[in-house]
Structure formats: structure tokens, C-alpha cells
Amino acid sequence: MPPRVLWKGSISFGLVTIPISLVSATEPRETLAFNLLHRKDGSRIVEKRFCAKEDVEVPWRDIVKGYQYAKDRYAVLTEEDFARVRVPATRTFDLRRFVPAADVEDLYFNSPYYVTPQGKPGLKAYALLRDALREAEKLAIGTIVLRQREHLAALEPVDQALVLTTMRFAHEIRRVKDLDLPASGKGWTPGEMKLARHLVDTLSGEWDPSEYRDTYTEALRKMVEAKAKGKETTAPEMPAPARVTDLMEALKRSLERRPRRLARAAGRRGNTHKTRVA
């Protein structure tokens, strides 16, 4: 089943326009939904909307949205108010700047979408832009309106596709200087660094996302299936955490484990392309 198209429009840079569509680059996460039940009789718990002042249930038609600007003081906004500030739903992703890909920290990136060309007229320009970005090792930065909100976004090549990833604005990123962090290049000895680098080299390998699974959801699903059949399950025995307080000793013990688990990790090699779309 082909993915659902979420947006149709065009990429615009200079005098070049490329008709495109956006589809989600990720699958919905497989999660288990739980309902709240009354422990006594197993019946569903229903949430209701009550007025704290009158202690009465309030229907949806009598509910409005308010922003609290002071204690017990609200600015009430109507649907008409929200409509007045909506960003015009343009159908163009305007590329404003091409920046080195290595200069943009991953914490700026949010939700990825595959970009697909619409019809044959855009195929050549699509391929040209994709390959030009790859050769230049740059991202195309611009803005796009999705779901009535303007987003900062980056365009980058991933294998044969162009991927558009919505981004966080600068004011949404917490500043590192606000955190209590150790200074770079200090606080450790040359011997500790040598062992740490050895450990990093031992665990190094190519990025292969298929190696990792959501083991928590798998275990939870098995438990739910067992409960539904009236069976009881037992929790697996968890290994006791190693109590090593000396950093050098911890590094040495980690390297001693290499013949078993670490060596297997180091031996994995592949040609997987590194990307944020995993």
C-alpha cells in the first residue's frame, strides 16, 4: 500500500520550480494502548469536563480557550481570533540558504518527510537538486507551511530521495551555557583517555539500524497476550549493576569483556548510509 500524500506543492529556488509531494518518512510507532478501569469491577473510567467554580459538567459548546497571563486571569481567544493569525497556506517550500550539512546540529531536526516529484516535468530538476546538494555536502534551508503553521525545514539527499525535515527554531533550543558541564579537555588523565579511545575503537562499526529493536514493547506485548489467556508471567532476572567507582578500573574491566560481547559488536561492518531517517 503506497504511503498517503500529506502535502502537495513545489520547491522554489531561484527561478527553478519543482512540483513535489510529501509523504511521512517514518511509520507510526507500534504502541499498546491501555484504558483506565475501575479495579473493583473492571468497568471503564470516563473522563468528564467539570467547571471548578460551579462543580457542574460543561458541554463542549460552552468551552473556550484561554491563555493564563496572571493568577486566575485569562485572555480568552475565539476561533475567529485564531483564524486571524494563521499563516497563509502557501504551497511553496522556499529555499532561502544553502549551508554546510556538518554545521547544523542534530538537535535542530524534528520530523522527516520524503519528497517525491510530481509528474515527469519535475524529474530532471529534482535529480539535479538532489545530486547538487550531495556533491556540495550542503543542506537547503527554507520555510514551509504545514497544518496552518510555518515551519523551518531542511532539505537533504538520502540515497535516491530528497528528504525534508522540519526543524526547531533557535529560540526552542536550550543553551549549553545554561547547563553545569565539565570543561572540554580537562578532568581526565592521558591514561584514561587512551583506554577510553581503545574502548571506542573496539565498539566502532557501521550504522545498521536493523540491529536495534524495541525490546520493551515486545516484552509488554507478550505479557498482554499471556494475561489475555489467563496466564501469569514472571519478570526476567535482571543482572546486578557493576559497582566500580574508579574510572580507570571501569575502563579496564570493559576492555576485558571484549572477547565476548564487544568483539562481536566491533566485527560488524556494512555500507549503510548514515542518515537521520531511521
DONU-356919 format. One record per residue (C-alpha): residue in three letters; x, y, z. Coordinates in steps of 0.5 Angstrom, whole numbers, padded with zeros to 4 digits, always signed. Each point is the difference from the previous one (the first is absolute). Layout:
BEGIN
ALAXYZ/...
//
This chain:
BEGIN
MET+0000+0000+0000/PRO+0003+0007-0002/PRO+0001+0005+0005/ARG-0005+0005+0001/VAL+0002+0007-0003/LEU+0000+0005+0006/TRP+0001+0007-0005/LYS+0001+0002-0007/GLY+0003+0006-0002/SER+0007+0002-0003/ILE+0007+0001+0002/SER+0003+0007-0003/PHE+0007+0002+0000/GLY+0002+0006-0005/LEU-0004-0001-0006/VAL-0001-0007+0001/THR-0007-0003+0002/ILE+0000-0008+0001/PRO-0007-0003+0001/ILE+0000-0004+0006/SER-0004-0004+0005/LEU+0002-0002+0008/VAL-0001-0007+0003/SER+0002-0002+0007/ALA+0007-0003+0000/THR-0002-0004+0007/GLU-0005-0005+0002/PRO-0005+0001+0006/ARG+0004-0003+0006/GLU-0004-0006+0002/THR-0002+0001+0007/LEU-0005-0003+0004/ALA-0006+0004+0002/PHE-0003-0001+0007/ASN-0006+0002+0003/LEU-0002+0002+0007/LEU-0004-0005+0004/HIS-0003+0000+0007/ARG+0004-0005+0004/LYS-0007-0002+0003/ASP-0004-0003-0006/GLY+0005+0002-0006/SER-0005+0005-0003/ARG+0003+0006-0004/ILE+0001+0006+0003/VAL-0003+0006-0003/GLU+0004+0007+0000/LYS-0005+0006+0000/ARG+0001+0007+0000/PHE-0002+0004+0006/CYS-0001+0007+0002/ALA+0005+0001+0006/LYS-0005+0006+0003/GLU-0007-0003-0001/ASP+0002-0007+0000/VAL-0004-0002-0006/GLU+0002-0004-0006/VAL+0001+0005-0006/PRO-0002-0002-0007/TRP+0005+0001-0006/ARG-0004+0006-0003/ASP+0001+0004+0006/ILE+0007-0001+0001/VAL+0005+0005-0003/LYS+0008+0001+0000/GLY+0003+0005+0005/TYR+0008+0002+0001/GLN+0001+0001+0007/TYR+0004+0006+0001/ALA+0000+0001+0007/LYS-0003-0004+0006/ASP-0007-0001-0001/ARG+0000+0005-0006/TYR-0001-0003-0007/ALA+0000+0003-0007/VAL-0006-0004-0004/LEU+0001-0001-0007/THR-0005-0002-0005/GLU+0000-0004-0007/GLU+0000+0007-0003/ASP+0006+0002+0004/PHE+0004-0006-0002/ALA-0002+0001-0008/ARG+0003+0007+0000/VAL+0007-0002+0002/ARG+0000-0006-0004/VAL+0006-0001-0005/PRO-0003+0001-0008/ALA+0000-0008-0002/THR+0005+0001-0006/ARG+0002-0006-0004/THR+0007+0002-0001/PHE+0007-0002+0004/ASP+0004+0006-0001/LEU+0008-0002+0001/ARG+0003+0006+0003/ARG+0007-0002+0001/PHE+0005-0006-0001/VAL+0004-0002+0006/PRO+0005-0005+0001/ALA-0003-0006+0003/ALA+0005-0001+0005/ASP-0001+0007+0003/VAL-0007-0002+0002/GLU-0001-0004+0007/ASP-0005-0006+0000/LEU-0004+0003+0006/TYR-0003+0005-0005/PHE-0003-0005-0004/ASN-0007-0003+0001/SER-0005-0003-0005/PRO+0003-0003-0006/TYR-0004-0001-0007/TYR+0001-0003-0006/VAL+0000+0005-0006/THR-0003-0003-0007/PRO+0000+0003-0006/GLN-0007+0001-0003/GLY+0000-0002-0008/LYS+0005+0000-0005/PRO+0002+0007-0001/GLY+0003+0001+0007/LEU+0004-0007+0000/LYS+0006+0004-0003/ALA+0000+0006+0005/TYR-0001-0005+0005/ALA+0006-0004-0001/LEU+0004+0006-0002/LEU-0001+0003+0007/ARG+0001-0007+0004/ASP+0007-0001-0003/ALA+0002+0007+0000/LEU-0001+0000+0008/ARG+0003-0007+0000/GLU+0006+0003-0003/ALA+0001+0006+0003/GLU-0002-0003+0007/LYS-0005+0005+0002/LEU-0007+0001+0002/ALA-0005+0004-0003/ILE-0004+0004+0006/GLY-0006+0003-0001/THR-0008+0001+0003/ILE-0006-0004-0002/VAL-0007+0001+0003/LEU-0003-0007+0003/ARG-0006-0001+0003/GLN-0001+0008+0001/ARG+0007+0001+0003/GLU+0006+0003-0003/HIS+0006-0005+0001/LEU+0007+0001-0001/ALA+0003-0006-0004/ALA+0006-0003-0003/LEU+0000-0004-0007/GLU+0006-0005-0001/PRO+0001-0006-0004/VAL-0001-0007+0003/ASP+0002-0006-0005/GLN-0004+0002-0006/ALA-0005+0004+0003/LEU+0000+0007+0003/VAL-0003+0001+0007/LEU-0003+0006+0003/THR+0001+0000+0008/THR-0004+0005+0004/MET+0005+0004+0005/ARG-0001+0003+0006/PHE+0002+0008+0000/ALA+0006+0003+0004/HIS-0005+0002+0006/GLU-0002-0007+0001/ILE+0007-0003+0002/ARG+0002+0001+0007/ARG+0007+0003+0000/VAL+0006-0004+0002/LYS+0003+0005+0004/ASP-0006+0000+0005/LEU+0002-0007+0002/ASP+0005-0002+0005/LEU+0005-0004-0004/PRO+0007-0002+0001/ALA+0005+0004-0005/SER+0003-0003-0006/GLY+0007-0003+0000/LYS+0000-0001+0008/GLY-0002-0004+0005/TRP+0004-0007-0002/THR+0007-0003-0001/PRO+0003-0002-0006/GLY+0000-0007+0002/GLU-0008+0000+0001/MET+0000+0004-0007/LYS+0004-0006-0003/LEU-0005-0005+0003/ALA-0006+0004-0002/ARG+0003+0000-0007/HIS+0001-0007+0000/LEU-0007-0002+0002/VAL-0003+0005-0005/ASP+0004-0004-0006/THR-0002-0006+0003/LEU-0007+0001+0000/SER+0000+0004-0007/GLY-0003-0002-0006/GLU-0005+0002-0006/TRP-0007+0003+0002/ASP-0005-0006-0001/PRO-0007+0002+0003/SER-0003-0007-0001/GLU+0005-0003+0006/TYR-0005+0004+0005/ARG-0007-0002+0002/ASP-0005+0003+0005/THR+0001-0006+0005/TYR-0004+0004+0005/THR-0007+0000-0005/GLU+0002-0007-0002/ALA+0000-0003+0007/LEU-0006+0004+0002/ARG-0004-0003-0006/LYS+0002-0007+0003/MET-0003+0002+0007/VAL-0006+0002-0003/GLU-0001-0006-0004/ALA+0001-0004+0006/LYS-0005+0004+0004/ALA-0005-0001-0005/LYS+0001-0007+0000/GLY-0001+0000+0008/LYS+0008-0002+0000/GLU+0005+0003+0005/THR+0007+0003-0002/THR+0006+0000+0004/ALA+0005+0006+0000/PRO+0007-0002-0003/GLU+0005+0000+0005/MET+0004+0007-0001/PRO+0008+0000+0001/ALA+0002+0004+0005/PRO+0004+0006-0002/ALA+0007+0000+0001/ARG+0003+0004+0006/VAL+0006+0003-0003/THR+0002+0007+0003/ASP+0006+0001-0003/LEU+0000+0003-0007/MET+0007-0004-0003/GLU-0002-0006+0003/ALA-0007+0000-0003/LEU+0003+0001-0007/LYS+0005-0006+0001/ARG-0006-0004+0002/SER-0004+0002-0006/LEU+0006-0002-0005/GLU+0001-0007+0004/ARG-0007-0001-0003/ARG+0002+0001-0007/PRO+0001-0008-0002/ARG-0008-0001+0002/ARG-0005+0006-0002/LEU+0005+0005-0002/ALA+0004-0003-0005/ARG-0007-0002-0004/ALA-0002+0007+0000/ALA+0007+0002-0003/GLY-0001-0005-0005/ARG-0006+0002-0003/ARG+0001+0004-0007/GLY-0004+0003-0005/ASN-0001+0005-0005/THR-0007+0003+0003/HIS+0000+0007-0002/LYS-0001+0005+0006/THR-0006+0004+0001/ARG-0005+0003+0005/VAL-0006-0004-0004/ALA+0001-0007+0004/
//
